[in-house]
Amino acid sequence: MACDSWKEKLDAYLDGEVPENEMRAFDAHLRGCASCSADALARLQMKRSIQAAGGRFTPSAEFRKKIQIQIQKTGATKTRPSFGHSQRWILAATAAVILLVGTLASTYLAIRSRSDAANRDHAFSEIADLHVETLASASPVDVVSTDRHTVKPWFQGKIPFAFNLPELQNTQFSLLGGRMTYLDQAPGAHLIYDVRKHHISVFIFQEKPLSPKLVQSLPANSPPPKPLPFNLETWSQGGLRYFVIGDASAADIDALAKLFKAAS
């Protein structure tokens, strides 16, 4: 089949392991091939599931052994002759408790860091899936218009918040339209822009309905996971969470993000 040669390298493309010229060719092919786009979405979802499973914390088997060794070392430490046996035992026990608390604190912080990273990567993967799924759809937008004064009112009554769209005059961006979407079961707006034949998705959600764990894992300018084959920028402003994602250059993603920040 004509797409076999593309699908053989699809995993390498999704992992960002193909040369830049092939990456551009893949981008163009996926925009025009519904079959390969659907396959790419399925593989992204599988990679997301594997990544989430790998991020779960499993207590180290060496933890108990490490504590026992440290206690033995503390108990074997020479003390001054003037200290009695009970005093040496107290010092050893105190040192062991301090070590245990420090180790537990370090373990807790490591677990929390991994949990935040897993939540962040999960959110980015969800956004990437929505972006790819929309581009692979036969009807990527529900309201088709290049006029922001037509697109913005279309969302009134469909989502529980309002937002502003930037003025694109004297820029290289053009608005293609918009549609409703969902993240973490919260409704939001999905806008699609074009720049030099690259499609960029802008997602806008209210932060309040989103999971607190998800929101806390998304500080401003969070970098996307390395396997993600897109450039992405996210930020919070006025109670809304914005995501700008696409295969355009990082400079274009940043430029569109700045236009939204200024409009808001």
Secondary structure, 3 states (H helix, E strand, C coil): CCCHHHHHCHHHHHCCCCCHHHHHHHHHHHHHCHHHHHHHHHHHHHHHHHHHHHCCCCCCCHHHHHHHHHHHHHHHCCCCCCCCHHHHHHHHHHHHHHHHHHHHHHHHHHHHHHHHHHHHHHHHHHHHHHHHHHHHCCCCCCEECCCHHHHHHHCECCECCCCCCCCCCCCCCEEEEEEEEEECCEEEEEEEEEECCEEEEEEEEECCCCCHHHHHCCCCCCCCCCCCCCEEEEEEECCEEEEEEECCCHHHHHHHHHHHHHHC
